[in-house]
Amino acid sequence: MSDQPEKRVKDIMIPLRSYKVISKSCKIEDAVKVLYRAYSQRTKGGAGHRSVIVCDDYGNPLGLITFRSVLQALEPYFAKAQNLSVPVFWEGLFSERCRLKAAKSVEEIMHPISLITLDANDTLIKAAHAMIKHKLGTLPVEKNNRIVGMVRVNEVFEEVHNCMVNVEDFENAVIG
């Protein structure tokens, strides 16, 4: 066991100011544009952000728009049934659903931030557990009841790597 104290969520979180923010009155089409730009910008974790923050008129975070929330919005109601008893005609449905949802409000598809948050002093194992339990790759981080950042699966995995792999061994490893 290491003599160093275990890292906390605050040690690996990405500050809130580093995230793209959209208004709750935004259309899904506009949110997709912002999300695409956020993802295209590379960050320390290797990839850009896969979520944008939805805020109220006063700048308070209300929710997240993620790749998953956009894709879930496209799924037709009949496809959510466990056993489809009618023939499904998938051809052309993707484009139709994209056009149909583009003008809708992001409030309809956002993941509310208040559902699950981490405290800045929470352990990384608690963050990993919350991500697995809630099937989320990004979680808001609070300090003094205020959202101060986001923790992503990217940074948690980087810490898994740092704990499991001796840096010197990694540099000398033969990958094949």
Backbone as CSV, one residue per row, in Angstrom:
resi,resn,N_x,N_y,N_z,CA_x,CA_y,CA_z,C_x,C_y,C_z
1,MET,0.838,-1.181,0.000,0.000,0.000,0.000,0.886,1.249,0.000
2,SER,0.482,2.264,-0.685,1.259,3.497,-0.837,1.191,4.353,0.420
3,ASP,2.255,5.110,0.660,2.280,6.051,1.774,1.528,7.334,1.425
4,GLN,1.286,7.542,0.146,0.593,8.749,-0.287,-0.900,8.610,-0.009
5,PRO,-1.549,9.710,0.410,-2.998,9.641,0.627,-3.723,9.409,-0.701
6,GLU,-4.842,8.707,-0.601,-5.611,8.406,-1.801,-6.178,9.696,-2.407
7,LYS,-6.162,9.755,-3.718,-6.707,10.926,-4.402,-8.213,10.994,-4.192
8,ARG,-8.711,12.191,-4.292,-10.139,12.475,-4.172,-10.662,12.977,-5.509
9,VAL,-11.967,13.049,-5.623,-12.603,13.532,-6.848,-12.074,14.909,-7.226
10,LYS,-11.890,15.792,-6.242,-11.402,17.157,-6.522,-10.027,17.164,-7.176
11,ASP,-9.257,16.093,-6.955,-7.905,16.028,-7.514,-7.894,15.726,-9.011
12,ILE,-8.955,15.132,-9.510,-8.978,14.749,-10.930,-10.102,15.411,-11.722
13,MET,-10.995,16.138,-11.044,-12.144,16.739,-11.745,-11.693,17.822,-12.723
14,ILE,-12.550,18.063,-13.677,-12.332,19.140,-14.640,-13.179,20.316,-14.164
15,PRO,-12.575,21.490,-13.999,-13.330,22.653,-13.500,-14.519,22.979,-14.414
16,LEU,-15.576,23.442,-13.803,-16.802,23.770,-14.528,-16.546,24.749,-15.672
17,ARG,-15.629,25.686,-15.467,-15.347,26.703,-16.496,-14.771,26.099,-17.789
18,SER,-14.292,24.857,-17.719,-13.731,24.191,-18.900,-14.805,23.537,-19.768
19,TYR,-16.037,23.554,-19.301,-17.124,22.917,-20.035,-17.928,23.922,-20.840
20,LYS,-18.431,23.466,-21.970,-19.339,24.272,-22.776,-20.689,24.309,-22.068
21,VAL,-21.350,25.460,-22.148,-22.630,25.664,-21.473,-23.652,26.119,-22.500
22,ILE,-24.869,25.578,-22.364,-25.973,26.010,-23.220,-27.165,26.373,-22.344
23,SER,-28.050,27.167,-22.911,-29.250,27.591,-22.201,-30.311,26.495,-22.260
24,LYS,-31.153,26.452,-21.234,-32.242,25.471,-21.204,-33.239,25.705,-22.342
25,SER,-33.239,26.895,-22.922,-34.154,27.194,-24.026,-33.575,26.805,-25.387
26,CYS,-32.367,26.287,-25.384,-31.681,25.860,-26.611,-32.445,24.731,-27.304
27,LYS,-32.351,24.699,-28.611,-32.910,23.589,-29.384,-31.892,22.442,-29.381
28,ILE,-32.389,21.243,-29.567,-31.509,20.076,-29.603,-30.482,20.213,-30.723
29,GLU,-30.884,20.751,-31.864,-29.954,20.939,-32.983,-28.758,21.801,-32.563
30,ASP,-29.023,22.896,-31.836,-27.945,23.767,-31.378,-27.073,23.060,-30.350
31,ALA,-27.697,22.280,-29.489,-26.951,21.524,-28.481,-26.019,20.512,-29.153
32,VAL,-26.489,19.877,-30.216,-25.663,18.911,-30.950,-24.451,19.608,-31.563
33,LYS,-24.640,20.813,-32.082,-23.513,21.575,-32.636,-22.470,21.861,-31.558
34,VAL,-22.920,22.322,-30.398,-22.008,22.651,-29.297,-21.331,21.383,-28.778
35,LEU,-22.100,20.313,-28.639,-21.558,19.039,-28.167,-20.499,18.512,-29.132
36,TYR,-20.758,18.630,-30.418,-19.797,18.171,-31.421,-18.487,18.962,-31.312
37,ARG,-18.602,20.286,-31.150,-17.408,21.120,-30.998,-16.654,20.771,-29.715
38,ALA,-17.386,20.550,-28.634,-16.757,20.203,-27.347,-16.013,18.877,-27.458
39,TYR,-16.582,17.930,-28.164,-15.948,16.621,-28.327,-14.720,16.714,-29.239
40,SER,-14.793,17.561,-30.235,-13.701,17.689,-31.205,-12.456,18.334,-30.613
41,GLN,-12.604,19.069,-29.515,-11.454,19.700,-28.855,-10.829,18.703,-27.894
42,ARG,-9.587,18.354,-28.131,-8.891,17.366,-27.296,-8.523,17.969,-25.951
43,THR,-8.640,17.155,-24.906,-8.315,17.600,-23.551,-7.267,16.682,-22.949
44,LYS,-6.953,16.891,-21.683,-5.909,16.106,-21.028,-6.226,14.620,-21.010
45,GLY,-7.492,14.249,-20.990,-7.882,12.844,-20.968,-7.822,12.179,-22.329
46,GLY,-7.366,12.883,-23.355,-7.202,12.288,-24.670,-8.331,12.602,-25.629
47,ALA,-9.529,12.798,-25.109,-10.673,13.086,-25.977,-11.391,14.313,-25.440
48,GLY,-12.154,14.931,-26.298,-12.922,16.090,-25.868,-14.080,15.673,-24.975
49,HIS,-14.800,16.660,-24.510,-15.936,16.402,-23.624,-17.090,15.762,-24.390
50,ARG,-17.729,14.801,-23.759,-18.878,14.127,-24.359,-20.177,14.595,-23.728
51,SER,-20.120,15.759,-23.112,-21.319,16.338,-22.519,-21.183,17.857,-22.482
52,VAL,-22.322,18.525,-22.467,-22.382,19.970,-22.277,-23.357,20.230,-21.139
53,ILE,-23.168,21.336,-20.465,-23.988,21.659,-19.306,-25.143,22.561,-19.731
54,VAL,-26.332,22.223,-19.278,-27.527,23.025,-19.537,-27.758,23.893,-18.298
55,CYS,-27.871,25.219,-18.516,-28.046,26.153,-17.404,-29.359,26.919,-17.520
56,ASP,-29.821,27.401,-16.360,-31.008,28.248,-16.355,-30.617,29.672,-16.746
57,ASP,-31.571,30.585,-16.670,-31.331,31.967,-17.084,-30.311,32.698,-16.211
58,TYR,-29.998,32.138,-15.043,-29.047,32.770,-14.124,-27.683,32.085,-14.142
59,GLY,-27.508,31.126,-15.040,-26.229,30.428,-15.147,-26.070,29.247,-14.204
60,ASN,-27.147,28.863,-13.527,-27.086,27.717,-12.620,-27.223,26.423,-13.415
61,PRO,-26.332,25.464,-13.201,-26.419,24.188,-13.928,-27.692,23.420,-13.576
62,LEU,-28.392,22.970,-14.611,-29.624,22.199,-14.431,-29.473,20.745,-14.864
63,GLY,-28.680,20.538,-15.923,-28.573,19.197,-16.464,-27.428,19.062,-17.437
64,LEU,-27.349,17.864,-18.018,-26.310,17.551,-18.994,-26.954,17.034,-20.269
65,ILE,-26.371,17.428,-21.377,-26.696,16.818,-22.666,-25.482,15.982,-23.024
66,THR,-25.709,14.701,-23.271,-24.630,13.772,-23.581,-24.912,13.082,-24.907
67,PHE,-23.914,12.361,-25.397,-24.151,11.550,-26.601,-25.353,10.645,-26.377
68,ARG,-25.374,9.991,-25.213,-26.444,9.041,-24.898,-27.815,9.713,-24.881
69,SER,-27.913,10.912,-24.296,-29.221,11.575,-24.231,-29.726,11.936,-25.624
70,VAL,-28.811,12.310,-26.516,-29.207,12.610,-27.900,-29.679,11.343,-28.601
71,LEU,-28.925,10.268,-28.457,-29.314,9.006,-29.106,-30.622,8.465,-28.541
72,GLN,-30.819,8.590,-27.238,-32.079,8.133,-26.633,-33.260,8.927,-27.171
73,ALA,-33.055,10.208,-27.446,-34.123,11.037,-27.991,-34.537,10.569,-29.385
74,LEU,-33.599,9.983,-30.121,-33.890,9.526,-31.483,-34.654,8.208,-31.512
75,GLU,-34.559,7.456,-30.445,-35.181,6.134,-30.436,-36.707,6.253,-30.483
76,PRO,-37.342,5.606,-31.455,-38.803,5.665,-31.532,-39.433,4.908,-30.359
77,TYR,-40.619,5.350,-29.944,-41.297,4.730,-28.808,-41.503,3.238,-29.004
78,PHE,-41.914,2.837,-30.210,-42.193,1.419,-30.425,-40.943,0.552,-30.284
79,ALA,-39.774,1.134,-30.500,-38.532,0.368,-30.407,-38.110,0.141,-28.954
80,LYS,-38.716,0.859,-28.026,-38.382,0.702,-26.614,-39.047,-0.525,-26.005
81,ALA,-40.008,-1.101,-26.714,-40.681,-2.301,-26.223,-39.710,-3.480,-26.236
82,GLN,-39.838,-4.358,-25.255,-38.946,-5.508,-25.150,-39.110,-6.453,-26.343
83,ASN,-40.331,-6.817,-26.644,-40.601,-7.746,-27.755,-41.479,-7.051,-28.778
84,LEU,-40.911,-6.821,-29.930,-41.685,-6.175,-30.990,-42.547,-7.224,-31.686
85,SER,-43.856,-6.999,-31.670,-44.753,-7.962,-32.299,-45.182,-7.517,-33.698
86,VAL,-44.761,-6.333,-34.083,-45.092,-5.839,-35.419,-43.802,-5.692,-36.212
87,PRO,-43.882,-5.802,-37.535,-42.668,-5.622,-38.329,-42.140,-4.190,-38.179
88,VAL,-40.843,-4.060,-38.117,-40.228,-2.742,-37.957,-39.589,-2.329,-39.276
89,PHE,-39.940,-1.149,-39.718,-39.371,-0.617,-40.944,-38.363,0.469,-40.552
90,TRP,-37.088,0.089,-40.498,-36.036,0.970,-40.013,-35.552,1.943,-41.076
91,GLU,-35.715,1.592,-42.339,-35.186,2.415,-43.433,-35.748,3.832,-43.370
92,GLY,-34.860,4.823,-43.355,-35.265,6.228,-43.363,-35.638,6.774,-41.994
93,LEU,-35.721,5.915,-41.001,-36.169,6.333,-39.678,-35.154,7.231,-38.975
94,PHE,-33.876,6.968,-39.159,-32.833,7.774,-38.513,-32.936,9.235,-38.939
95,SER,-32.965,9.474,-40.238,-33.058,10.845,-40.756,-34.352,11.514,-40.318
96,GLU,-35.431,10.759,-40.348,-36.728,11.302,-39.941,-36.701,11.721,-38.471
97,ARG,-36.151,10.875,-37.601,-36.088,11.172,-36.171,-35.162,12.368,-35.899
98,CYS,-34.062,12.474,-36.641,-33.161,13.624,-36.476,-33.894,14.922,-36.809
99,ARG,-34.597,14.929,-37.926,-35.344,16.130,-38.330,-36.435,16.459,-37.314
100,LEU,-37.123,15.442,-36.825,-38.220,15.628,-35.881,-37.727,16.207,-34.551
101,LYS,-36.608,15.750,-34.068,-36.109,16.160,-32.753,-35.289,17.448,-32.772
102,ALA,-34.776,17.851,-33.918,-33.872,19.009,-34.017,-34.444,20.272,-33.390
103,ALA,-35.726,20.538,-33.558,-36.339,21.775,-33.077,-36.867,21.678,-31.645
104,LYS,-36.790,20.509,-31.036,-37.279,20.327,-29.660,-36.318,20.979,-28.671
105,SER,-36.783,21.226,-27.467,-35.977,21.854,-26.425,-35.057,20.832,-25.751
106,VAL,-33.864,21.289,-25.356,-32.923,20.413,-24.662,-33.470,19.962,-23.315
107,GLU,-34.387,20.723,-22.753,-34.985,20.328,-21.469,-35.673,18.968,-21.570
108,GLU,-36.144,18.626,-22.768,-36.832,17.355,-22.969,-35.895,16.152,-22.875
109,ILE,-34.612,16.354,-23.150,-33.708,15.202,-23.222,-32.537,15.247,-22.244
110,MET,-32.376,16.360,-21.513,-31.207,16.472,-20.629,-31.319,15.517,-19.443
111,HIS,-30.159,15.115,-18.937,-30.074,14.352,-17.684,-30.010,15.396,-16.571
112,PRO,-31.004,15.448,-15.694,-30.947,16.447,-14.609,-29.700,16.262,-13.736
113,ILE,-29.024,17.347,-13.437,-27.805,17.301,-12.632,-28.100,16.860,-11.209
114,SER,-29.253,17.207,-10.702,-29.562,16.924,-9.295,-29.752,15.435,-9.001
115,LEU,-29.889,14.605,-10.018,-30.123,13.180,-9.781,-28.943,12.503,-9.104
116,ILE,-27.748,12.767,-9.553,-26.563,12.167,-8.948,-25.404,13.151,-9.035
117,THR,-24.840,13.468,-7.896,-23.660,14.323,-7.843,-22.647,13.689,-6.890
118,LEU,-21.417,14.083,-7.036,-20.354,13.657,-6.129,-19.887,14.874,-5.355
119,ASP,-19.397,14.637,-4.159,-18.781,15.703,-3.390,-17.304,15.767,-3.780
120,ALA,-16.741,16.946,-3.754,-15.333,17.123,-4.140,-14.397,16.251,-3.304
121,ASN,-14.791,15.920,-2.081,-13.954,15.100,-1.204,-14.259,13.611,-1.271
122,ASP,-15.156,13.204,-2.156,-15.459,11.782,-2.308,-14.245,11.035,-2.858
123,THR,-14.200,9.750,-2.567,-13.111,8.904,-3.062,-13.336,8.550,-4.526
124,LEU,-12.272,8.114,-5.180,-12.382,7.720,-6.586,-13.190,6.436,-6.732
125,ILE,-13.141,5.554,-5.728,-13.932,4.324,-5.821,-15.426,4.654,-5.746
126,LYS,-15.780,5.676,-4.987,-17.183,6.111,-4.949,-17.593,6.682,-6.309
127,ALA,-16.690,7.432,-6.939,-16.970,7.975,-8.275,-17.164,6.838,-9.276
128,ALA,-16.277,5.848,-9.237,-16.393,4.704,-10.151,-17.710,3.970,-9.917
129,HIS,-18.064,3.758,-8.656,-19.321,3.069,-8.328,-20.527,3.843,-8.876
130,ALA,-20.542,5.156,-8.675,-21.662,5.979,-9.152,-21.770,5.928,-10.676
131,MET,-20.635,5.941,-11.364,-20.642,5.876,-12.827,-21.221,4.552,-13.313
132,ILE,-20.830,3.466,-12.663,-21.327,2.144,-13.049,-22.814,2.021,-12.724
133,LYS,-23.181,2.376,-11.511,-24.569,2.239,-11.058,-25.547,3.040,-11.922
134,HIS,-25.158,4.254,-12.267,-26.062,5.148,-12.998,-25.795,5.188,-14.502
135,LYS,-24.839,4.375,-14.961,-24.498,4.291,-16.382,-24.187,5.661,-16.984
136,LEU,-23.347,6.417,-16.257,-22.950,7.746,-16.702,-21.434,7.833,-16.771
137,GLY,-20.932,8.473,-17.805,-19.497,8.639,-17.961,-18.987,9.973,-17.447
138,THR,-19.906,10.843,-17.066,-19.563,12.157,-16.537,-20.496,12.457,-15.375
139,LEU,-19.915,12.889,-14.268,-20.738,13.228,-13.103,-20.359,14.606,-12.571
140,PRO,-21.361,15.384,-12.143,-21.089,16.691,-11.557,-20.455,16.550,-10.175
141,VAL,-19.584,17.506,-9.845,-18.898,17.522,-8.552,-19.323,18.783,-7.802
142,GLU,-19.745,18.588,-6.553,-20.190,19.708,-5.718,-19.190,20.013,-4.604
143,LYS,-19.161,21.274,-4.260,-18.427,21.718,-3.075,-19.282,22.812,-2.449
144,ASN,-19.609,22.655,-1.182,-20.488,23.607,-0.489,-21.810,23.807,-1.237
145,ASN,-22.399,22.700,-1.693,-23.692,22.702,-2.397,-23.689,23.488,-3.699
146,ARG,-22.524,23.638,-4.310,-22.388,24.321,-5.601,-21.621,23.430,-6.556
147,ILE,-22.069,23.329,-7.799,-21.349,22.539,-8.799,-20.056,23.276,-9.134
148,VAL,-18.924,22.572,-8.952,-17.622,23.203,-9.200,-16.843,22.532,-10.326
149,GLY,-17.302,21.359,-10.743,-16.581,20.663,-11.795,-17.288,19.389,-12.207
150,MET,-16.594,18.652,-13.060,-17.124,17.388,-13.572,-16.006,16.355,-13.484
151,VAL,-16.375,15.127,-13.171,-15.407,14.040,-13.207,-15.873,13.073,-14.286
152,ARG,-14.934,12.667,-15.125,-15.252,11.800,-16.260,-14.601,10.433,-16.076
153,VAL,-15.138,9.479,-16.772,-14.566,8.138,-16.750,-13.125,8.169,-17.253
154,ASN,-12.787,9.090,-18.147,-11.425,9.217,-18.675,-10.408,9.406,-17.551
155,GLU,-10.702,10.366,-16.667,-9.763,10.671,-15.589,-9.720,9.552,-14.547
156,VAL,-10.870,8.933,-14.288,-10.882,7.820,-13.340,-10.047,6.669,-13.901
157,PHE,-10.202,6.386,-15.191,-9.409,5.318,-15.798,-7.919,5.651,-15.784
158,GLU,-7.582,6.906,-16.005,-6.180,7.311,-15.955,-5.592,7.011,-14.569
159,GLU,-6.395,7.220,-13.526,-5.936,6.917,-12.168,-5.832,5.409,-11.942
160,VAL,-6.726,4.627,-12.563,-6.611,3.170,-12.502,-5.258,2.769,-13.086
161,HIS,-4.945,3.328,-14.236,-3.658,3.054,-14.883,-2.504,3.431,-13.967
162,ASN,-2.560,4.626,-13.407,-1.471,5.097,-12.550,-1.272,4.211,-11.321
163,CYS,-2.359,3.672,-10.800,-2.260,2.799,-9.619,-1.768,1.400,-9.974
164,MET,-2.175,0.894,-11.127,-1.857,-0.487,-11.489,-0.516,-0.656,-12.174
165,VAL,-0.120,0.346,-12.909,1.064,0.205,-13.755,2.174,1.096,-13.238
166,ASN,3.280,0.487,-12.929,4.468,1.244,-12.561,4.915,1.976,-13.821
167,VAL,5.107,3.276,-13.731,5.443,4.087,-14.906,6.696,3.562,-15.601
168,GLU,7.698,3.174,-14.834,8.933,2.658,-15.435,8.672,1.348,-16.174
169,ASP,7.858,0.461,-15.577,7.510,-0.796,-16.236,6.746,-0.530,-17.531
170,PHE,5.846,0.457,-17.487,5.034,0.785,-18.650,5.918,1.272,-19.799
171,GLU,6.892,2.116,-19.482,7.769,2.666,-20.512,8.641,1.569,-21.140
172,ASN,8.957,0.527,-20.369,9.807,-0.561,-20.861,9.016,-1.724,-21.446
173,ALA,7.692,-1.664,-21.330,6.851,-2.770,-21.771,6.890,-2.931,-23.281
174,VAL,6.836,-4.160,-23.694,6.733,-4.474,-25.123,5.259,-4.713,-25.402
175,ILE,4.721,-3.931,-26.297,3.309,-4.061,-26.647,3.247,-4.825,-27.944
176,GLY,2.503,-5.911,-27.925,2.493,-6.704,-29.122,1.383,-7.593,-29.269
